[in-house]
């Protein structure tokens, strides 16, 4: 997505867009808020672990089955919504810094 070329981008809501990938998200290094809810994402690219300033990530209502292996490097993350996905386990990284983690029921197959 060309939008990730905006280096000063700090808040992005691309919910309800039928997105299937977030190619280039790793370039938005100042991103603090990312809402990708209600899309068609099957995975979250490893490059999301480059978003070290990210504080809020809403991935609810997608088709994501796993998180990137090094997801725990996002130590600034305080809100993570994984509800209504296909995630059955979190990476072995520590998530104790998160103030709010939502992992709800799996999404039904469409």
DSSP file (Angstrom, degrees, kcal/mol; ACC not computed):
  #  RESIDUE AA STRUCTURE BP1 BP2  ACC     N-H-->O    O-->H-N    N-H-->O    O-->H-N    TCO  KAPPA ALPHA  PHI   PSI    X-CA   Y-CA   Z-CA
    1    1 A X    >         0   0    0      0, 0.0     3,-1.3     0, 0.0     4,-0.1   0.000 360.0 360.0 360.0 128.6    0.0    0.0    0.0
    2    2 A X  G >   +     0   0    0      1,-0.3     3,-2.0     2,-0.2     4,-0.2   0.721 360.0  77.1 -64.4 -22.5    1.4    3.4   -1.0
    3    3 A X  G >  S+     0   0    0      1,-0.3     3,-1.8     2,-0.2    -1,-0.3   0.792  81.2  68.4 -61.0 -27.0    0.0    5.0    2.1
    4    4 A X  G <  S+     0   0    0     -3,-1.3    -1,-0.3     1,-0.3    -2,-0.2   0.533  80.7  76.7 -73.4  -3.7    2.8    3.5    4.2
    5    5 A X  G <   +     0   0    0     -3,-2.0     2,-1.4    -4,-0.1    -1,-0.3   0.613  67.6  99.6 -76.4 -12.5    5.2    5.8    2.4
    6    6 A X    X   -     0   0    0     -3,-1.8     3,-1.9    -4,-0.2    -1,-0.1  -0.626  61.4-167.5 -75.6  94.6    3.9    8.6    4.6
    7    7 A X  T 3  S+     0   0    0     -2,-1.4    23,-0.5     1,-0.3    -1,-0.2   0.743  80.8  51.0 -61.4 -28.8    6.8    8.5    7.1
    8    8 A X  T 3  S+     0   0    0     -3,-0.1    -1,-0.3    21,-0.1     2,-0.1   0.389  76.9 133.1 -91.5   4.1    5.0   10.7    9.8
    9    9 A X    <   +     0   0    0     -3,-1.9    21,-0.3     1,-0.2     3,-0.1  -0.355  18.5 160.6 -58.6 123.2    1.8    8.6    9.7
   10   10 A X        +     0   0    0      1,-0.3    22,-2.7    21,-0.2    23,-1.9   0.602  60.0  41.9-119.9 -19.7    0.8    7.9   13.3
   11   11 A X  E     +a   33   0A   0     21,-0.2     2,-0.4    20,-0.2    -1,-0.3  -0.992  61.2 170.2-135.6 124.4   -2.9    7.0   13.1
   12   12 A X  E     -a   34   0A   0     21,-2.2    23,-2.4    -2,-0.4     2,-0.5  -0.972  12.3-177.5-141.9 125.1   -4.4    4.7   10.5
   13   13 A X  E     +a   35   0A   0     -2,-0.4    23,-0.2    21,-0.2    21,-0.1  -0.949  16.7 156.6-120.1 107.1   -7.9    3.2   10.3
   14   14 A X        +     0   0    0     21,-2.6     3,-0.4    -2,-0.5     5,-0.3  -0.105  27.6 145.6-117.7  31.9   -8.4    0.9    7.3
   15   15 A X        +     0   0    0      1,-0.2    23,-0.2    20,-0.2    24,-0.1  -0.282  57.9  25.1 -68.1 156.1  -11.2   -1.1    8.8
   16   16 A X  S    S+     0   0    0     21,-1.8    -1,-0.2    22,-0.2    23,-0.2   0.894  87.0 114.3  59.9  45.9  -14.1   -2.4    6.6
   17   17 A X  S    S-     0   0    0     -3,-0.4    22,-0.2    21,-0.4    -2,-0.1   0.362  79.6-119.8-127.3   4.3  -12.0   -2.5    3.4
   18   18 A X        +     0   0    0     20,-0.7    21,-0.2     1,-0.2     2,-0.1   0.793  49.5 173.7  60.2  29.6  -11.7   -6.2    2.4
   19   19 A X        -     0   0    0     -5,-0.3    21,-2.6     1,-0.1    -1,-0.2  -0.417  23.4-172.2 -67.7 142.6   -7.9   -6.0    2.7
   20   20 A X        +     0   0    0      1,-0.2    22,-0.6    19,-0.1     2,-0.3   0.494  68.6  15.8-111.4  -9.8   -6.1   -9.2    2.3
   21   21 A X        -     0   0    0     20,-0.1    -1,-0.2    21,-0.1    23,-0.1  -0.981  53.1-143.3-155.2 164.9   -2.6   -8.0    3.1
   22   22 A X    >   +     0   0    0     -2,-0.3     3,-2.3    -3,-0.1     4,-0.2  -0.277  34.2 176.9-123.3  44.0   -0.8   -5.1    4.7
   23   23 A X  T 3   +     0   0    0      1,-0.3   -19,-0.2     2,-0.1    -2,-0.1  -0.257  68.8  18.7 -53.7 129.1    2.2   -5.0    2.4
   24   24 A X  T >  S+     0   0    0    -21,-0.1     3,-2.1   -20,-0.1     4,-0.3   0.360  80.9 125.6  93.0  -4.2    4.5   -2.1    3.3
   25   25 A X  G X   +     0   0    0     -3,-2.3     3,-1.7     1,-0.3    -2,-0.1   0.807  63.7  69.8 -58.4 -29.3    3.2   -1.6    6.8
   26   26 A X  G 3  S+     0   0    0      1,-0.3    -1,-0.3    -4,-0.2     3,-0.1   0.639  88.4  64.9 -64.4 -14.2    6.7   -1.9    8.2
   27   27 A X  G <  S+     0   0    0     -3,-2.1     2,-1.7     1,-0.2    -1,-0.3   0.638  79.3  82.7 -82.6 -15.0    7.7    1.4    6.6
   28   28 A X    X   +     0   0    0     -3,-1.7     3,-2.0    -4,-0.3    -1,-0.2  -0.480  56.4 165.8 -88.3  67.3    5.3    3.4    8.8
   29   29 A X  T 3   +     0   0    0     -2,-1.7    24,-0.5     1,-0.3    -1,-0.2   0.647  68.7  52.9 -64.2 -18.7    7.7    3.5   11.7
   30   30 A X  T 3  S+     0   0    0    -23,-0.5    -1,-0.3   -21,-0.3     2,-0.2   0.349  76.7 132.1 -98.1   6.2    5.8    6.3   13.6
   31   31 A X    <   +     0   0    0     -3,-2.0    22,-0.2     1,-0.2   -21,-0.2  -0.397  20.4 163.9 -63.6 126.8    2.5    4.4   13.6
   32   32 A X        +     0   0    0    -22,-2.7    23,-2.8     1,-0.3    24,-2.1   0.630  65.7  40.1-113.4 -26.6    1.0    4.4   17.0
   33   33 A X  E     +ab  11  56A   0    -23,-1.9   -21,-2.2    22,-0.2     2,-0.4  -0.992  61.5 173.0-132.3 123.9   -2.6    3.4   16.2
   34   34 A X  E     -ab  12  57A   0     22,-2.5    24,-2.4    -2,-0.4     2,-0.6  -0.969   7.8-175.9-136.7 119.7   -3.6    0.8   13.6
   35   35 A X  E     +ab  13  58A   0    -23,-2.4   -21,-2.6    -2,-0.4   -20,-0.2  -0.948  18.2 155.4-116.4 110.6   -7.2   -0.5   13.0
   36   36 A X        +     0   0    0     22,-2.9     3,-0.3    -2,-0.6     5,-0.2  -0.010  28.9 143.9-118.6  24.8   -7.4   -3.3   10.5
   37   37 A X        +     0   0    0     21,-0.3   -21,-1.8     1,-0.2   -20,-0.3  -0.214  56.6  25.6 -66.6 156.7  -10.6   -4.7   11.8
   38   38 A X  S    S+     0   0    0     22,-2.1   -20,-0.7   -23,-0.2   -21,-0.4   0.918  94.2 114.1  55.7  51.7  -13.3   -6.2    9.5
   39   39 A X  S    S-     0   0    0     22,-0.8    -1,-0.2    -3,-0.3   -19,-0.1  -0.457  77.2-103.2-124.4-158.2  -11.0   -7.1    6.6
   40   40 A X        +     0   0    0    -21,-2.6     2,-0.3    -2,-0.2    22,-0.1  -0.130  56.8 152.7-125.5  36.0   -9.9  -10.4    5.1
   41   41 A X        -     0   0    0     -5,-0.2    22,-2.7     1,-0.2   -20,-0.1  -0.505  22.6-178.1 -71.5 131.3   -6.5  -10.7    6.5
   42   42 A X  S    S+     0   0    0    -22,-0.6    23,-1.3     1,-0.3    24,-0.4   0.621  71.6  11.8 -99.6 -20.6   -5.2  -14.3    6.8
   43   43 A X        -     0   0    0    -23,-0.3     2,-0.6    21,-0.2    -1,-0.3  -0.981  67.1-125.4-151.1 160.1   -1.9  -13.4    8.4
   44   44 A X        -     0   0    0     22,-0.6    24,-0.1    -2,-0.3   -23,-0.0  -0.958  41.4-118.9-109.5 115.9   -0.1  -10.4    9.9
   45   45 A X    >   -     0   0    0     -2,-0.6     3,-2.1     1,-0.1     4,-0.2  -0.135  14.9-120.5 -57.7 146.5    3.2   -9.9    8.1
   46   46 A X  G >  S+     0   0    0      1,-0.3     3,-2.1     2,-0.2    -1,-0.1   0.773 107.3  75.9 -56.3 -27.8    6.4  -10.2   10.1
   47   47 A X  G >  S+     0   0    0      1,-0.3     3,-1.9     2,-0.2    -1,-0.3   0.677  74.7  77.6 -63.5 -15.5    7.1   -6.6    9.1
   48   48 A X  G X  S+     0   0    0     -3,-2.1     3,-1.8     1,-0.3    -1,-0.3   0.768  79.2  71.8 -63.3 -22.3    4.6   -5.4   11.6
   49   49 A X  G <  S+     0   0    0     -3,-2.1    -1,-0.3     1,-0.3    -2,-0.2   0.536  84.1  69.1 -71.6  -4.2    7.2   -6.1   14.2
   50   50 A X  G <  S+     0   0    0     -3,-1.9     2,-1.9     1,-0.2    -1,-0.3   0.579  74.4  90.5 -83.0 -11.7    9.1   -3.0   12.9
   51   51 A X    X   +     0   0    0     -3,-1.8     3,-1.8     1,-0.2    -1,-0.2  -0.462  49.2 162.6 -86.2  67.9    6.3   -0.8   14.3
   52   52 A X  T 3   +     0   0    0     -2,-1.9    24,-0.4     1,-0.3    -1,-0.2   0.616  69.6  54.6 -67.8 -14.2    8.0   -0.3   17.6
   53   53 A X  T 3  S+     0   0    0    -24,-0.5    -1,-0.3   -22,-0.2     2,-0.1   0.456  77.3 127.9 -95.7  -2.4    5.9    2.8   18.5
   54   54 A X    <   +     0   0    0     -3,-1.8   -22,-0.2     1,-0.2   -21,-0.2  -0.348  23.3 164.9 -62.7 126.5    2.6    1.0   18.0
   55   55 A X        +     0   0    0    -23,-2.8    23,-2.9     1,-0.3    24,-2.1   0.653  64.2  39.0-111.5 -27.7    0.3    1.3   21.1
   56   56 A X  E     +bc  33  79A   0    -24,-2.1   -22,-2.5    22,-0.2     2,-0.4  -0.989  58.0 172.6-133.7 123.7   -3.1    0.2   19.7
   57   57 A X  E     -bc  34  80A   0     22,-2.5    24,-2.4    -2,-0.4     2,-0.6  -0.959   7.0-174.3-134.4 116.5   -3.7   -2.6   17.3
   58   58 A X  E     +bc  35  81A   0    -24,-2.4   -22,-2.9    -2,-0.4   -21,-0.3  -0.932  18.6 155.8-111.7 110.0   -7.2   -3.8   16.4
   59   59 A X        +     0   0    0     22,-2.8     5,-0.3    -2,-0.6     3,-0.2   0.103  27.2 143.6-114.8  18.1   -7.2   -6.9   14.2
   60   60 A X        +     0   0    0     21,-0.2   -22,-2.1     1,-0.2   -21,-0.3  -0.164  57.0  24.8 -63.1 153.9  -10.7   -8.1   15.1
   61   61 A X  S    S+     0   0    0     22,-1.9   -22,-0.8   -24,-0.2    -1,-0.2   0.937  94.1 111.0  57.3  55.4  -13.0   -9.8   12.6
   62   62 A X  S    S-     0   0    0     22,-0.9    -1,-0.2    21,-0.3    45,-0.1  -0.498  77.4-107.0-128.4-157.5  -10.4  -11.1   10.2
   63   63 A X        +     0   0    0    -22,-2.7     2,-0.2    -2,-0.2    22,-0.1   0.006  58.8 148.8-126.7  26.2   -9.2  -14.6    9.3
   64   64 A X        +     0   0    0     -5,-0.3    22,-2.7     1,-0.1   -21,-0.2  -0.426  21.4 178.8 -70.2 132.2   -5.8  -14.4   11.0
   65   65 A X        +     0   0    0    -23,-1.3    23,-0.7     1,-0.3    24,-0.4   0.734  64.3  14.0-103.9 -31.0   -4.6  -17.8   12.3
   66   66 A X        -     0   0    0    -24,-0.4   -22,-0.6    21,-0.2     2,-0.3  -0.949  65.7-127.9-142.6 161.6   -1.2  -16.9   13.8
   67   67 A X        -     0   0    0     -2,-0.3   -21,-0.1    22,-0.3   -22,-0.1  -0.744  47.3 -81.0-104.0 157.9    0.9  -13.9   14.9
   68   68 A X    >   -     0   0    0     -2,-0.3     3,-1.6   -23,-0.2    23,-0.2  -0.245  43.0-115.7 -56.2 147.4    4.4  -13.2   13.7
   69   69 A X  T 3  S+     0   0    0      1,-0.3     3,-0.4     2,-0.1    24,-0.3   0.845 113.3  41.6 -55.3 -40.1    7.0  -15.1   15.7
   70   70 A X  T >  S+     0   0    0      1,-0.2     3,-1.9     2,-0.1    -1,-0.3  -0.063  72.6 128.5-102.3  32.7    8.6  -12.0   17.2
   71   71 A X  G X   +     0   0    0     -3,-1.6     3,-1.7     1,-0.3    -1,-0.2   0.774  60.1  73.4 -58.2 -28.7    5.4  -10.1   18.0
   72   72 A X  G 3  S+     0   0    0     -3,-0.4    -1,-0.3     1,-0.3    -2,-0.1   0.566  74.3  80.4 -66.3  -9.5    6.5   -9.6   21.6
   73   73 A X  G <   +     0   0    0     -3,-1.9     2,-2.2     1,-0.2    -1,-0.3   0.631  67.6  91.8 -72.3 -10.6    9.0   -6.9   20.5
   74   74 A X    X   +     0   0    0     -3,-1.7     3,-1.3     1,-0.2    -1,-0.2  -0.479  50.3 160.6 -81.5  70.7    6.1   -4.5   20.3
   75   75 A X  T 3   +     0   0    0     -2,-2.2    -1,-0.2     1,-0.3   -22,-0.1   0.631  65.4  60.2 -73.1 -14.9    6.7   -3.4   23.9
   76   76 A X  T 3  S+     0   0    0    -24,-0.4    -1,-0.3    -3,-0.2     2,-0.2   0.613  77.2 116.0 -84.5 -12.8    4.8   -0.1   23.5
   77   77 A X    <   +     0   0    0     -3,-1.3   -22,-0.2     1,-0.2   -21,-0.2  -0.377  29.2 162.5 -62.8 125.4    1.6   -2.0   22.6
   78   78 A X        +     0   0    0    -23,-2.9    22,-2.2     1,-0.3    21,-1.1   0.603  63.5  42.9-117.3 -23.3   -1.1   -1.4   25.2
   79   79 A X  E     +cd  56 100A   0    -24,-2.1   -22,-2.5    20,-0.2     2,-0.4  -0.991  59.2 170.6-131.2 125.6   -4.3   -2.5   23.4
   80   80 A X  E     -cd  57 101A   0     20,-2.7    22,-2.8    -2,-0.4     2,-0.6  -0.966  10.0-170.7-136.5 117.2   -4.5   -5.6   21.2
   81   81 A X  E     +cd  58 102A   0    -24,-2.4   -22,-2.8    -2,-0.4   -21,-0.2  -0.926  20.5 155.5-112.9 110.2   -7.8   -6.9   19.9
   82   82 A X        +     0   0    0     20,-3.6     3,-0.4    -2,-0.6     5,-0.3   0.213  29.1 139.1-111.0   9.6   -7.6  -10.3   18.2
   83   83 A X        +     0   0    0     19,-0.5   -22,-1.9     1,-0.2   -21,-0.3  -0.174  60.8  23.3 -63.1 150.9  -11.2  -11.3   18.7
   84   84 A X  S    S+     0   0    0     21,-1.1   -22,-0.9   -24,-0.2    -1,-0.2   0.916  97.7 108.5  59.6  49.5  -13.1  -13.1   16.0
   85   85 A X  S    S-     0   0    0     -3,-0.4    22,-1.6    20,-0.3    -1,-0.2  -0.561  81.9-102.2-127.8-164.2  -10.1  -14.5   14.2
   86   86 A X        +     0   0    0    -22,-2.7     2,-0.4    20,-0.2   -21,-0.1   0.004  67.7 137.2-114.8  26.2   -8.8  -18.1   14.0
   87   87 A X        +     0   0    0     -5,-0.3   -21,-0.2   -23,-0.2    -2,-0.1  -0.614  20.3 168.8 -79.7 124.9   -6.0  -17.7   16.5
   88   88 A X        +     0   0    0    -23,-0.7     2,-0.3    -2,-0.4    -1,-0.2   0.505  66.7  22.7-112.3  -8.0   -5.7  -20.6   18.8
   89   89 A X        -     0   0    0    -24,-0.4   -22,-0.3   -22,-0.0    -1,-0.3  -0.986  67.3-134.4-155.6 147.7   -2.3  -19.8   20.4
   90   90 A X        -     0   0    0     -2,-0.3   -24,-0.0     1,-0.1     0, 0.0  -0.697  41.3 -91.2 -97.0 154.8   -0.2  -16.7   21.1
   91   91 A X        -     0   0    0     -2,-0.3    -1,-0.1   -23,-0.2   -22,-0.1  -0.150  40.7-106.1 -57.3 162.2    3.6  -16.6   20.4
   92   92 A X  S    S+     0   0    0    -23,-0.1    -1,-0.1    -3,-0.1     3,-0.1   0.494  86.9 112.3 -72.0  -2.6    5.8  -17.6   23.4
   93   93 A X  S    S-     0   0    0    -24,-0.3     2,-0.3     1,-0.1   -22,-0.0  -0.268  79.0 -95.2 -67.8 159.0    6.8  -13.9   23.8
   94   94 A X        +     0   0    0      1,-0.1     3,-0.1   -22,-0.1    -1,-0.1  -0.564  34.7 179.5 -80.3 138.6    5.6  -12.1   26.9
   95   95 A X    >   +     0   0    0     -2,-0.3     3,-1.5     1,-0.1    -1,-0.1   0.083  46.2 115.9-120.7  20.0    2.4  -10.0   26.7
   96   96 A X  T 3   +     0   0    0      1,-0.3    -1,-0.1     3,-0.0    -2,-0.0   0.641  67.6  64.4 -70.6 -13.3    2.4   -8.8   30.3
   97   97 A X  T 3  S+     0   0    0     -3,-0.1     2,-0.3     2,-0.0    -1,-0.3   0.614  78.3 105.0 -83.2 -11.4    2.8   -5.1   29.3
   98   98 A X    <   -     0   0    0     -3,-1.5   -20,-0.2     1,-0.2     3,-0.2  -0.524  53.5-164.8 -73.4 131.4   -0.5   -5.1   27.5
   99   99 A X  S    S+     0   0    0    -21,-1.1     2,-0.4    -2,-0.3   -20,-0.2   0.776  80.6  23.2 -81.8 -29.0   -3.2   -3.2   29.4
  100  100 A X  E     +d   79   0A   0    -22,-2.2   -20,-2.7     2,-0.0     2,-0.5  -0.923  63.8 172.3-146.5 113.1   -6.0   -4.7   27.2
  101  101 A X  E     -d   80   0A   0     -2,-0.4     2,-0.6   -22,-0.2   -20,-0.2  -0.988   9.7-168.7-122.4 124.9   -5.9   -7.9   25.2
  102  102 A X  E     +d   81   0A   0    -22,-2.8   -20,-3.6    -2,-0.5   -19,-0.5  -0.951  14.9 164.9-116.4 115.4   -9.1   -9.2   23.6
  103  103 A X        +     0   0    0     -2,-0.6   -20,-0.1   -21,-0.2     3,-0.1  -0.889  22.1 168.9-127.5  98.7   -9.0  -12.8   22.2
  104  104 A X        -     0   0    0     -2,-0.5   -19,-0.2     1,-0.3     3,-0.1   0.006  40.2 -41.9 -98.8-159.3  -12.6  -13.8   21.6
  105  105 A X        -     0   0    0      1,-0.1   -21,-1.1   -21,-0.1   -20,-0.3  -0.272  69.8 -95.1 -65.8 152.2  -14.4  -16.6   19.9
  106  106 A X        -     0   0    0    -22,-0.2     2,-0.2   -23,-0.1   -20,-0.2  -0.336  43.2-105.1 -66.1 150.7  -13.1  -17.7   16.6
  107  107 A X        -     0   0    0    -22,-1.6     2,-0.1   -45,-0.1    -1,-0.1  -0.538  36.5-112.7 -74.8 140.3  -14.7  -16.2   13.5
  108  108 A X        -     0   0    0     -2,-0.2     2,-0.2     1,-0.1    -1,-0.1  -0.456  37.6 -96.9 -71.8 146.2  -17.1  -18.5   11.7
  109  109 A X              0   0    0      1,-0.2    -1,-0.1    -2,-0.1   -46,-0.0  -0.435 360.0 360.0 -64.8 131.8  -16.1  -19.6    8.3
  110  110 A X              0   0    0     -2,-0.2    -1,-0.2    -3,-0.1    -2,-0.0   0.457 360.0 360.0 -87.9 360.0  -17.7  -17.5    5.6
